[in-house]
Amino acid sequence: MEKQNYLEILQQIKKAEEEMNQAISEKKRELEESLNKAKELSEKQIQEARAEAQSTVEKEVEKARKEAEEQASAIIREAEDKAKEILSKKLSSEVLKSIIEQILISDFRE
């Protein structure tokens, strides 16, 4: 009888051990799935952030290009207006020399 009780206790211990191992395996599988989902989500968010950053850079570059074009156009218009004004006047060689020197000096200051 004592031997039978001992065998029953061993069987109960084995059954409890198997149930515990199964529960541990299930929990491990759940944690691995959760970790994989978190990894996939973070990779997706990183890709989205990179795409958004690239888009922002492209927009800023385009904005800077347009501003530079506008400034260049304004400078060209101003130079054309000054050239027309100069051509419309009859200038003495002294005045013409002074204007040319001012233009050359302003180019070197920039």
Summary of the structure (lengths in Angstrom):
residues: 110
radius of gyration: 41.5
end to end distance: 107.5
largest distance: 134.4
contacts: 208
relative contact order: 0.03
helix: 95%
strand: 0%
